[in-house]
């Protein structure tokens, strides 16, 4: 089991859609999305804004959590984002 920290993140795209991904270097990954070098989905929906992130240990755990979030209904993802926003105040 790897103890390397990975980030599971959600960005809000210009069209208000949400994109979920994983990264070892979160800031660098968000920058990649914003220059068009990130996921194909976000290339035509720039700029993106980070709205949620959590840290997990290991790539496997990050992939499992990403999959879990991606399977959530849109309303649940938006609640997750809103809860994180309120907690950060």
N, C-alpha and C positions, 0 to 999 in steps of 0.2 A: 504494500500500500504506500502510495506516495504522500508525502506531507508538504508538497509544493502547493502554495496557495494559488487558486484559480478564481476568477471572477465570473459570476453569472450576471448578465446585465440586460436591461431593457432600455432601448432608445425610442424616443418619439420622433417620427419623421415629419418632414414638412407638410405632408398630407394628413397629419394627425394619426396615422397608423402606428402600431407598435412593432418593434423588431426585437427579438430575444437572441442573445448569443453568449459565447464564452470567450475569455481571454486571460492570458497570464499577465499582460501589461495593459491594464484597462484604458489609461489615458491615450496610449499609442493606438489602441484599437479604435477608439472613438475618432481620433484624428484620421485614421485610415478611412473610416466610413465617410468622413466629411470631405476628403479629397477624391472620392470615387474609387478608392482602392480596397474598399471593404466588400461586404456581401453584395451580390448582384441585386438583391431586393432593395438595398438602400441607395444604390447608385443614382437612380432616377428620382429619389425622394429626399435629396439633401436640401438643407443641412439637417443633421440629426442632433438631438439633444439627449444626454443621459438623464433618465428619470428614475432609474432603480438599479441597484447593484447589491450583491451579497457575495461574500467570500466563502469558498469551500476548500477542503483539502483534497488535492488530486484531480487529475483530468477526468477520471471516471465519474467521480462524484459531481463534477461540473456538468458533464454530459447528461447524467441522470436528472439533475435539477433542471437543466435547460429543457429537456424533453417534457418534464412535468409541467413547467410553465407554458410551453408551447401548446400543450393539450388543454390548457385552461380556456374556458370561454372568455371572450373579449372583456366582458363585464368584470370577471374575476381578476384579470390582469390589471385592469384599470383600478380596481379596489386595492390590489397589492401596491401599485404605484402610489396611490393616494395615502395609504397607511404609512408607507415609507416617508413620504413628504411630510406628513404630520408629525412623525416621530423625530424627524431631523430638526424641527423647530426648537 
